[in-house]
Every structure is written in structure tokens, then in C-alpha cells.
Amino acid sequence: MSKPLKKRVEAAEAIAAQWHSIWEECYEYALPNRTSFYNEDVGQSGMDKVFDETAIISTQEFASRLQLGLTPPFMPWMDLQAGSEVGEQGKERLNTALSDITKEVFNAIDDSNFIQQMHETFTDLAIGTSVLSIEDGVDGETLSFLTIPQKEVSIEPGRRDDIGGIFRMRSIMAGHLPVEFPTGIFSEGLQKKIEETPQEKIKLRETNTRDYSRQDTIAWKHECWEEDQFGSTNQPIYTYDYIGPGSFPLIVSRWSKAAGEVWGRGPLINALPSIKTANLVVELTLENAEMAITGMWQGADDGVMNPDTVSLVPGTVIPMAPNSSGLQPLETPGRFDVANLILEDMRANIKRALYDEMLGPMNQTPMSATEVVQRVTELQRRIGSPIGRLTMELLVPIVRRVLFLLVRKGIIQNVPILDGKSMKAKPVSLLARQQSAEEVNNVVEFLGIIAQTQGPQMVNVITDPIKTAKKVAELKNIDPSIMREEADREQMLEAMQQQQTEPQTASGVM
């Protein structure tokens, strides 16, 4: 059983290995503190190879802006609403109930380590692919989020452009194995290490494979093996079957993806040529600056002066032959103006690739509200396609997984399935609100055109005021609990109509 699985893992690792060189370059120039793909050193800094920090700063800004735009801290960024198959009569009642469930979901998220781990997730997305794990919390927390290092993961493509397998190799202290896998089956040698050397690092191979034989639901099979036993035994340490939407803890998301590829491509990959060029230009500029400061010198070979022993420090006595011209300065040919022009262009390209130039530096003259809206709209246009993918591959799965865990804990009950039919999740983040604001403006503009061309009295004739109000409330993400029930609205309309007819009746009698 494990031998065919091992072949699948090796095939997935071979695909990942093709990307290691380009990922390593991204780490070297933009994320120098990340662990290398080619060694086991932890906590090593690669800053000695970096001469221009533009990519480092812009990558962090990219992650921060993406987090603020998609998952802003301590505020809901998704809204649970009735799905497409829910009738109009039950939609308002269900939306009111889902409003309370949404609050429970984001209360649990806010009380976890979500903010810290999502910044790491968005940083990985700058390269192209992130893997996020969501499990039950520890130490009193309801949820626990963990961004799995890219170095530990390999991915297998699925049947229809999805993920068919997620394989991970990690190290864990032997003493933590019984806590991590309380029902695990440990070999005699492993049990001895747990008891005698609990601090010893054990390499584990974790395999997660999609079970496509289940047509009725989503199912994954998880198995954990000792690395040195993987492929040679059919007895894993631990097995578990994840069945149902939201049951699987791992979420793979990609910034963008080329056809036929399973790994994502991020903006940092596109910026690599400019990043490497800027780094080289700064390195050469520093070398030329050193020559400009210390100078270059020439002297006659008079047989007295030894260039190997010359030291240009204060108080140095340099022997010279009689009638020798001594040391003469040599003009350096470096062109700092040309270097600065190239560097300015490369830095601009880096910032443009990582969307770091959209709102401009903080020290500039503040932009007008109109210019801010225009730039946010332009940002939304440029990242519209990746945001759509992230919504489906990251944001919705996070909410689905959190719902599953909260239901399993009994915190919430009677939750419809998040499948778009019974219940849907609508983004309400800053970027999503900008798009909704444009739709609201379109509705208002349309109503204004009717009033100007047909007369104000025709607005309610051509459009339904109740439906219009409900649509605007939906686009503006208004809490449905403040909206009146349909029966209450009908009673109030009848009362208003009666009040309007009574004066007319009274005037007719007079």
C-alpha cells in the first residue's frame, strides 16, 4: 500500500524540485531570513547577499496591504447569506440567523492567532503558493492557525485543476508524538526514543490524498509515517479519514496559475529580473563609492616603493627613489548618474510588480479623496483576477473550516451547508466594498436618470422600491436584523395608504 503512495510522493516532490531554484532566489533577495531549500540551517540570515532592500520592504508591504484589503483585523471580511435555492419568504429570516452565526465565526477568528499567521500566508503568496492549516486551538483558544513552510510541502495535481494530494515532511521531538497522535501506533524503536530520548528530532512523512471515489461529498485520507519506514511498511503511525465539507484542515491557495501547473506564480517571481538588477547596481555603486572615497593610486616602479606594503593611513611613510614622482591619483571612470537612473527604474518596476506604488509614499502631499478612490479602483482592477482566485481557494475555505470546527465543538448549531445553494459567503472586505460601492453608484445613477427623463413620479413605477432598498442594503452589507419583516412592511404600507385615503374621503364629504 505504501509503495504506490511513495511513488506519488516522489512524483510530487520532483515537480516541486523544479521550482526550488526560483523560490530560492525569491528567498535570497526578498525574504532572506527564510530557511533555505538546500540546507537545514534555521535562523540563518542571508542579508549579507542583499545590497538593495527595496524587494524586502515591498514584499512586506504587499503582504500587509493584502491582509488589510482581504482579511482586515478585528472586523468581519465575509458575510454568510442565504444561498440561491432559498425562497424569498425564508431568505430574510435565514439571513437574520446567519448574521448571528457570522458574528460567532469572527469572534472565534479574532480570539485566535489568525492575524499573525495570515501575514505569513500572504507573504508566501507573494511567491505564488501558500498552505494554511486550521485545527482546534490549544491553551484556551478555540482555533489554531499555522502557515506551513513551503520547504516542507509538495503538491499533487488533482482531476480537474484541483489539488489531489498534499504531502509534508517535518521534524518533531519524540516526546511530542504521544500528544500529537494520542491513538498512534509506534514501533518498538520509536517508543524507546519517546521514553529515553524525548528531545530527539524524529522525521515524519505526512500524506493527504483526495478520495475521488466518494461522489457524495469531499473526502481526504491522512496517513503519517516515520520517514525511514515510509515505503517499506504498510503500517503508518496514524491514519484518519476527513469526510465532509470543512473537515480537511489544510488549505492550498495560489496567487495565479499557468495552465497545466499545480504551483502558483506570485508577483515576486515576475519582479525577479528587476530585483536582481537593482541588487547588482547597488553593489557596483558601493564598490565605486569605496574607490571614490579611498581613491586609486599609481606610482613609478622605482625599485624602492613596494606596492604590497603600502598602507594609505595617516602617519604612513612611503619610501621613494630619488627624483621619483611618488604616488599619483588615478581618476575613477565610474558614472554614478547612470547607475542612479537605472536604479530608479528598477525600484519603480519592483514596487509596481508588488503593488507598492498605488497609494504613494506617506511623506508626500496627501491625495484628494477622488484620487484615492481612483487609485483604489485601479488597484482593484489590477489584482481582480488573483483576488477572485483567493476568494475561492482561501477565504471561503477558511470560513467553511471554521464553521466545521465550531459546529463540532457545539458553539453553533443548525448551520446550512456552505455550498452556494443553501448558504453562500460574500466578501465584505475593503476591496470587496469598493466594488460594491461602484454597484451602488450604478443603482443610484440609474434612478437619477429615470427621475430626470421620465419624472420623479415614474421612479416607483419603473422600479420596485422595496427590492431596490434590499439590493442596496445587500451591497452595502447592512445588518439584516435592522430590516423589517415582510409582514410588518405590508401592515405599515396598508396603514400609510389608509391615512392617505382618509383625507380624500373627508374632503369629498365636505
NORTA-V728293 format. One record per backbone hydrogen bond with DSSP energy under -0.5 kcal/mol. CO is the residue of the C=O (numbers start at 0). NH is the residue of the N-H. Records with the same first field share a line. If there is no record, write none. Layout:
# NORTA-V728293
CO: NH / NH
This chain:
# NORTA-V728293
0: 4
1: 5
2: 6
3: 7
4: 8
5: 9
6: 10
7: 11
8: 12
9: 13
10: 14
11: 15
12: 16
13: 17
14: 17
15: 18 / 19
16: 19
18: 22
19: 23
20: 24
21: 25
22: 26
23: 27
24: 28
25: 29 / 30
26: 30
30: 33
31: 45
45: 48
46: 49
52: 56
53: 57
54: 58
55: 59
56: 60
57: 61
58: 62
59: 63
60: 64
61: 65
62: 66
63: 67
64: 68
65: 69 / 70
66: 70
68: 430
71: 74
76: 427 / 428
78: 425
80: 423
82: 85
86: 90
87: 91
89: 93
90: 94
91: 95
92: 96
93: 97
94: 98
95: 99
96: 100
97: 101
98: 102
99: 103
100: 104
101: 105
102: 106
103: 107
104: 108
105: 109
106: 110
108: 111 / 113
112: 116
113: 117
114: 118
115: 119
116: 120
117: 121
118: 122
119: 123
120: 124
121: 125
122: 125 / 126
123: 126 / 127 / 128
125: 267 / 268
126: 265
127: 254
129: 252
130: 147
131: 250
132: 145
134: 143
137: 140
141: 136
143: 134
145: 132 / 147
148: 151
149: 152
151: 168
153: 166
155: 163 / 164
161: 157 / 163
163: 209
164: 155
165: 207
166: 153
167: 205
169: 203
171: 201
172: 175 / 176
173: 176
175: 179
176: 180
180: 183
183: 185
186: 190
187: 191
188: 192
189: 193
190: 194
191: 195
192: 196
196: 199
197: 174
199: 173
201: 171
202: 226
203: 169 / 205
204: 224
205: 167
206: 222
207: 165
208: 220
209: 211
210: 213
212: 214
217: 243
218: 210
219: 221 / 241
220: 208
221: 239
222: 206
223: 236 / 237
224: 204
225: 228 / 229
226: 229
228: 231 / 232
232: 230
233: 235
236: 184
237: 223
239: 221 / 241
240: 242
241: 219
243: 246
248: 133
250: 131 / 252
252: 129
255: 264
257: 260
265: 268 / 269
266: 270
267: 271
268: 271
270: 274
271: 275
272: 276
273: 277
274: 278
275: 279
276: 280
277: 281
278: 282
279: 283
280: 284
281: 285
282: 286
283: 287
284: 288
285: 289
286: 290
287: 291
288: 292
289: 293
290: 294
295: 329
297: 327
299: 301
304: 306
305: 308 / 309
310: 312
312: 315
315: 317
316: 318
320: 323
327: 297
328: 330
329: 295
333: 335
334: 338
335: 339
336: 340
337: 341
338: 342
339: 343
340: 344
341: 345
342: 346
343: 347
344: 348
345: 349
346: 350
347: 351
348: 352
349: 353
350: 355 / 356
351: 354
360: 363
367: 371
368: 372
369: 373
370: 374
371: 375
372: 376
373: 377
374: 378
375: 379
376: 380
377: 381
378: 382
380: 383
382: 386
383: 387
384: 388
385: 389
386: 390
387: 391
388: 392
389: 393 / 394
390: 395
393: 397
394: 398
395: 399
396: 400
397: 401
398: 402
399: 403
400: 404
401: 405
402: 406
403: 407
404: 408
405: 409 / 410 / 411
406: 409
416: 418 / 422
419: 83
420: 84
421: 82
422: 418 / 419
423: 80 / 425
425: 78
428: 432
429: 433
430: 434
431: 435
432: 436
433: 437
434: 438
435: 439
436: 440
437: 441
438: 442
439: 443
440: 444
441: 445
442: 446
443: 447
444: 448
445: 449
446: 450
447: 451
448: 452
449: 453 / 454
450: 454
454: 457
455: 458
457: 461
458: 462
462: 464
463: 467
464: 468
465: 469
466: 470
467: 471
468: 472
469: 473
470: 474
471: 475
472: 477
473: 476
478: 481
479: 482
484: 488
485: 489
486: 490
487: 491
488: 492
489: 493
490: 494
491: 495
492: 496
493: 497
494: 498
495: 499
496: 500
497: 501
498: 502
499: 503
500: 504
501: 505
502: 506
503: 507
504: 508
505: 509
